[in-house]
Amino acid sequence: MAIIVNLDVMMARRKMSLNELSEKVNITLANLSILKTGKAKAVRFSTLEAICEALDCQPGDILEFSKD
């Protein structure tokens, strides 16, 4: 079982670069990259909220649960 992070998909749909999102959300590129690649162990709700606001999306657009 795993949580899949679709941040790269939403960024592509919004035509937003990692640098641009990093500036809008006020998160370092390194931390945003860790989240984007699915290597993060946790994410704060405040961070998720800021990402959703910047990308104009819902948390479910970014995070997905898979039983496989």
C-alpha positions in Angstrom: 0.0 0.0 0.0 1.2 3.5 -0.8 0.3 7.1 -1.1 1.1 8.3 -4.6 2.0 12.0 -5.1 0.7 13.4 -8.4 2.3 16.8 -7.8 4.2 16.7 -11.1 0.9 16.0 -13.0 -0.9 19.0 -11.5 2.2 21.2 -12.1 2.2 20.2 -15.7 -1.6 20.8 -16.1 -1.1 24.3 -14.6 2.1 24.8 -16.6 4.0 25.7 -13.5 7.7 25.0 -12.8 9.1 23.7 -9.6 10.9 27.0 -9.1 7.7 29.0 -9.6 5.7 26.7 -7.2 8.5 26.9 -4.6 8.3 30.7 -4.6 4.5 30.8 -4.4 4.4 28.2 -1.6 7.5 29.5 0.2 9.1 26.0 0.4 12.7 25.2 -0.5 13.3 23.5 -3.9 14.8 20.6 -2.0 11.8 20.0 0.2 9.4 20.4 -2.7 11.4 18.0 -4.8 11.3 15.4 -2.0 7.5 15.8 -1.9 7.2 15.7 -5.7 9.2 12.5 -6.0 7.1 10.7 -3.3 10.0 10.4 -0.9 8.5 12.6 1.8 7.3 10.8 4.9 4.8 13.5 5.9 3.3 16.7 4.7 1.9 19.5 6.8 -1.7 20.5 6.2 -0.6 24.1 5.9 1.9 23.1 3.1 -0.8 21.0 1.3 -3.2 24.0 1.6 -0.6 26.4 0.1 0.1 24.0 -2.7 -3.6 23.5 -3.5 -4.1 27.3 -3.5 -1.1 27.9 -5.8 -2.2 25.1 -8.2 -6.0 25.8 -7.8 -6.7 22.2 -7.0 -8.0 19.8 -4.3 -5.8 17.6 -2.0 -7.2 14.6 -3.8 -5.8 15.9 -7.1 -2.3 15.7 -5.6 -2.5 12.7 -3.3 -3.8 9.2 -4.2 -4.0 5.9 -2.3 -3.0 2.7 -4.0 -3.4 -0.8 -2.5 -0.8 -2.2 -5.0 
